[in-house]
Amino acid sequence: MARIAVTGATGVVGGAVARLLSERGLATRLVVRQPARAPSLAHSEVRRASSYGAADEMRAALEGCDTLCLIPAEESADRVTQHKTAVDAAVAAGVRRVVYLSIVAPAPDATFTLARDHWATEQHVRASGVAHAFARMNLYLDFLPGMAGPDGVIRGPAGDGRLAAVSRADVAAVTAHVVAAGELAAVSDTVERVTGRPAQTLAEFCAAHPDALAHVH
């Protein structure tokens, strides 16, 4: 059975992706920094890598896997370098397909810093020569309540901009589907946009979900 490596499996999205793949009966390998925190799943095994930037550790953790589901690293100044190292380690380990969780509208000149990071990572995955797919998420819906301060005010550069936020559960479901689809068929170079239905300003979100903000503090 082909084995799928899933990074970030101790996190909310990575853990949900791993669980959904396990429920489909697919063999997974959870690549995590702290093996003791990895979920216990059927058809699953665990390997440790201290960071995406630890090239030798990543290569060893990915050997024997056919697909890598790469959940983005935590925000940091060297995030893109870490991603590139992880992709290179996957190629060196013999991984044949990379599914990367990206962001909607990645671009080299994007105003949003993380969109530039995701664009650079996508470009590196494409240049790696292996089959690949991207699940491009929008901002997490369940992240928005946490943007409110103790006084109930959201401070940030959003202005009247609109976004179709999406839950982390839905992001995980789509990502797992993209991974699984590639295991069942010759699917490569696909892009799936993962967004919510309504495009709202943050003010509209607050008005529509007062209970969500009330539960934050």
N, C-alpha and C positions, 0 to 999 in steps of 0.2 A: 504494500500500500504506500502511495506517495505520502510523504510527511510534509506538513506545513509548519513553518516557524512563525511564531507570533511574538513580536516584541511588546514591551509595556503591558504584559499580562497581569501585573499587579495593580494596574490602574483601572479606572472605570470603563473606558472605551476598549482598551486592549483586552481586559478581562472578559468583557461581554462578547467580543469577537471570538475569543478562544472558546468560551462556553457554547456559543452558537455553532461553531464548527464541530465541536465535540458532539453536540446533539444531533448533528447530521451524520455522525459515524465516521468523521474524517480524523486521521491521525495528526496530532499536533505536537509541536515542541515549543514550550514556553521559554523564551529567552528573557531572563530577568536579572536584576541586580541582587535581589534578596530572595533566594529560593524558598525560604521558610514562609514567605508571604504568597507564594504562587498558589492559585486555586488547584484543588484536586479534581481532575476531570478524567473521564473515560478516554481511552485511546491517546493519552497524553503523557509526555515526559518533560522534565525540566532541565535546563542548562543555565549556567551562570555566566554573565558578562558584566564587568563592572561599569561599563559605559559603552555607548555606540562608538566612541572614539578609541576604544581598546581593540585595535585591529586584530591582533592574534587571538584574543579571547572571543571576539565575534566570529572569526573564521572557524575556530574550533566548535563554537556553539551551533554553527549553521551547517557543518559538514553532514552529509546524508539527507539534507532537506531539498525538496524540489521547488518549493515556493516560499518566499519570504513576505509576510504581511508586516510592513514597517509602519508602526505607529510613531508619530513625531516625538523627538526628544523634548525634554523640558526646555523652556525658553532660556537661552544663554547666548553670550557673545560668539561662541564657536559652534552654534547649533548646526549651521550648514556644513561645516567641516566634519562634525560628528556624523551627520547623515551620509555624506559622501564616503566616509570611512566604512560605515556599515554596509553601504551598497557594494563597495569594492570588496569587502570581506565576503559578502554573499557570492559575488561572481567567482572569487578565488576558491570558495568552498564548493562550487559546482551547482549553486542554485540556478534554476532555469527560468524563474519568473518572479518578478517583484511587484507587489501590490502596495502602493504608498497612499496613506491617508493625507491628502493635500487640502487645499482651501479653494473656495470659489474665486475665480478670476485672479489666479496668480500671474504676476507680471514683473519684469525687471525694474519698472518705474512706478510700481504701485505706491500709493501714499502709505498704506498699512505695511509696517516693517515685516510682519510675519508673512504677508503675501509675497514679498520679495524672496524671503527665505524658502518658501515652498516652491516658487518658480525655479530657483537655483537647484533645489533638490530634484524636481521633476526633470530638468535638463540633464542632470547627471545620470538619473535612472535611464533616460532615453539613450544617452551616449554609451551606456554600459554594454549594450548589445544584446541584453536578455529580453525576453518577453515581459511586458509590463502593463499595468492598469492603474488608474488613479481614481480614488473616491474623493471628490472635492466637497468638503463640508462647508457650511456656513457657520456663523458664530453659534455657540451652544446656547440653546434656550434656557437650560437650567443653570447657566452661568450668569445670566442677567440679574437675578435678584441680589447676587453677591456684589454687584457694582454699586449698590446703594450704601451710603455712609450711615453712621448711627442716627443722623438727623433725617434720614429718608431721602437725601439728595444724591442724585447720580451726577458725578463730576467727570467729564471726559469730553473729547472732541467730536462727539456724535452730531451735535446740532440738530437739524431737522432731517438728517439722513435716515433712510429706511433700510431695514434688513429683514430678511425672511429667516429668522433664527430657527434652529432645529434641535430636537432633544438629542442627548448623547446616546440614548437607547436606539433611536432611529439611525444615527450615524453608524453605530456598531452593526445594526441589522443589514444596512446596505453594504457596508464594507465586507462583512462575512459572506454576503451573497456574491459579491464580485470575486472574492477569493474562491469560493466553492464553484462558481460557474467556470472558472479557468481550470479547475481540477477535472471537470466533467467534459470539457470541450476545448478545442484549440482557440482560445480567446486571448487576444493580445492587443495592446495599444488602445485600450478602451478608457473612456472617461465617463464617470457617473457624477452628476451634480446632486448633492444632498442638501436640500433646503426645506424650510417650512413653507406653508401655504401663504399666510398673510405677510405682506411687507409692512412693518410698523416702525414708527419712530420710537425712541425709548420712552418719550412722554406717553404715547399711546399704549405702550406695553404696561407702563405703571398704572394707567387708568383702567386697563382691562384686567389686570391681575393684582389688585391691591392686597389680597391675602398672601400672595407669594412674597411680597416685600415685607409684610408684617411678620412673617415667620423667620426672617433673616436675623432679627435682633431680639 
